């Protein structure tokens, strides 16, 4: 998978695959559904993290505005990932890819919001955005693999 898309970090993917699954996927298609659901779980977690940050009174108004937009981006990811599962199960790989790509765009757009006029990045979510991006790349690449093998 990391040879198909160099954005996918090999070590991250191996760690993800080594995760203790409740029910291990038995084939590539099951793995795709499971990875989309895991990404959705992470999106939901991001919404919760951002929600907690929004309660923090120490952030300046600029950062709060960025956090609100990030909240919306990640909320949109949750519903897009639900739609991705439905599309994938219906073998509509184009729609599934498009919906997962919404999830790929969220951390990139979120991180970019925090660059202030001086070029400084004030994001309190840098680590989380980076990890979430990698989580999103996994189902995206594996959907591409299903296209090739279908």
C-alpha positions as CSV (number, residue, x, y, z in Angstrom):
1,X,0.0,0.0,0.0
2,X,2.8,2.4,0.8
3,X,4.3,1.7,-2.6
4,X,1.0,2.6,-4.3
5,X,0.8,5.9,-2.4
6,X,4.0,7.3,-0.9
7,X,2.0,9.6,1.3
8,X,1.1,6.6,3.4
9,X,3.8,6.1,6.0
10,X,4.8,2.5,6.1
11,X,5.5,2.4,9.8
12,X,2.1,4.1,10.6
13,X,0.3,1.6,8.4
14,X,2.0,-1.4,10.0
15,X,1.1,-0.1,13.5
16,X,-2.5,0.4,12.3
17,X,-2.5,-3.2,10.9
18,X,-1.0,-4.5,14.1
19,X,-3.8,-3.0,16.1
20,X,-5.8,-5.4,18.2
21,X,-9.0,-5.7,16.3
22,X,-12.2,-6.8,18.0
23,X,-12.9,-9.0,14.9
24,X,-9.9,-9.2,12.6
25,X,-10.8,-8.5,9.0
26,X,-10.7,-11.7,6.9
27,X,-10.1,-10.1,3.5
28,X,-9.2,-6.8,1.8
29,X,-12.8,-5.6,1.5
30,X,-13.5,-6.3,5.2
31,X,-10.3,-4.4,6.0
32,X,-11.4,-1.4,4.0
33,X,-14.8,-1.2,5.9
34,X,-13.0,-1.6,9.2
35,X,-10.4,1.0,8.4
36,X,-13.1,3.5,7.3
37,X,-14.9,2.8,10.6
38,X,-11.7,3.3,12.6
39,X,-11.1,6.6,10.8
40,X,-14.6,7.6,11.6
41,X,-13.9,6.8,15.2
42,X,-10.9,9.0,15.1
43,X,-12.9,11.8,13.4
44,X,-15.4,11.6,16.3
45,X,-12.5,11.8,18.7
46,X,-11.2,14.9,16.9
47,X,-14.6,16.5,17.3
48,X,-14.4,15.8,21.0
49,X,-10.9,17.1,21.4
50,X,-11.8,20.3,19.5
51,X,-14.9,20.7,21.6
52,X,-12.8,20.6,24.7
53,X,-10.3,23.1,23.2
54,X,-13.2,25.5,22.5
55,X,-14.1,25.5,26.2
56,X,-10.5,26.6,27.0
57,X,-10.6,30.4,27.7
58,X,-6.9,30.9,27.2
59,X,-7.0,30.7,23.4
60,X,-7.2,34.0,21.6
61,X,-10.2,34.8,19.3
62,X,-8.2,33.9,16.2
63,X,-7.4,30.4,17.4
64,X,-11.0,30.0,18.6
65,X,-12.3,30.8,15.1
66,X,-9.9,28.3,13.6
67,X,-11.0,25.7,16.1
68,X,-14.7,26.3,15.2
69,X,-13.9,25.7,11.5
70,X,-11.9,22.6,12.4
71,X,-14.9,21.4,14.4
72,X,-17.1,21.7,11.3
73,X,-14.5,20.0,9.0
74,X,-14.2,17.0,11.3
75,X,-17.9,16.8,11.8
76,X,-18.3,16.7,8.0
77,X,-15.7,13.9,7.9
78,X,-17.9,11.8,10.2
79,X,-20.9,11.9,7.9
80,X,-18.7,11.5,4.8
81,X,-17.1,8.4,6.2
82,X,-20.6,6.9,6.9
83,X,-21.4,7.5,3.3
84,X,-18.1,6.0,2.2
85,X,-18.9,2.7,3.9
86,X,-22.3,2.5,2.2
87,X,-20.8,3.3,-1.2
88,X,-17.9,0.8,-0.7
89,X,-20.3,-2.0,0.3
90,X,-22.3,-1.2,-2.9
91,X,-19.0,-1.5,-4.9
92,X,-19.2,2.2,-5.8
93,X,-15.5,2.7,-5.4
94,X,-15.5,6.2,-7.0
95,X,-18.0,7.6,-4.4
96,X,-16.2,5.7,-1.6
97,X,-12.9,7.3,-2.6
98,X,-14.5,10.8,-2.9
99,X,-16.1,10.5,0.6
100,X,-12.8,9.3,2.1
101,X,-11.0,12.2,0.4
102,X,-13.2,14.6,2.4
103,X,-11.6,13.0,5.5
104,X,-8.2,13.5,4.0
105,X,-8.8,17.1,3.4
106,X,-10.0,17.9,6.9
107,X,-6.7,17.8,8.8
108,X,-4.9,19.6,6.0
109,X,-7.4,22.4,5.9
110,X,-7.6,22.5,9.6
111,X,-3.9,22.8,10.1
112,X,-3.6,25.5,7.4
113,X,-6.2,27.7,9.2
114,X,-3.8,28.4,12.0
115,X,-1.1,30.1,10.0
116,X,-1.3,33.7,11.2
117,X,-0.3,36.8,9.2
118,X,3.3,36.4,10.4
119,X,3.5,32.9,9.0
120,X,3.5,31.3,12.5
121,X,1.5,28.3,13.0
122,X,-0.6,28.5,16.3
123,X,-2.3,25.1,15.9
124,X,-2.9,23.2,19.1
125,X,-3.9,20.3,16.9
126,X,-0.7,19.7,14.9
127,X,0.1,16.2,16.2
128,X,-3.6,15.1,16.0
129,X,-4.0,16.5,12.5
130,X,-0.9,14.6,11.3
131,X,-2.1,11.3,12.8
132,X,-5.6,11.7,11.5
133,X,-4.3,12.4,8.0
134,X,-2.4,9.1,8.1
135,X,-5.5,7.3,9.4
136,X,-7.5,8.7,6.5
137,X,-4.8,7.7,3.9
138,X,-5.1,4.0,4.9
139,X,-8.7,3.4,3.7
140,X,-8.2,5.7,0.7
141,X,-5.2,3.6,-0.6
142,X,-6.9,0.3,0.2
143,X,-10.0,1.4,-1.8
144,X,-7.6,2.0,-4.7
145,X,-6.3,-1.5,-4.3
146,X,-9.8,-2.9,-4.4
147,X,-10.3,-1.0,-7.7
148,X,-7.3,-2.7,-9.1
149,X,-8.3,-6.2,-7.9
150,X,-12.0,-6.0,-8.7
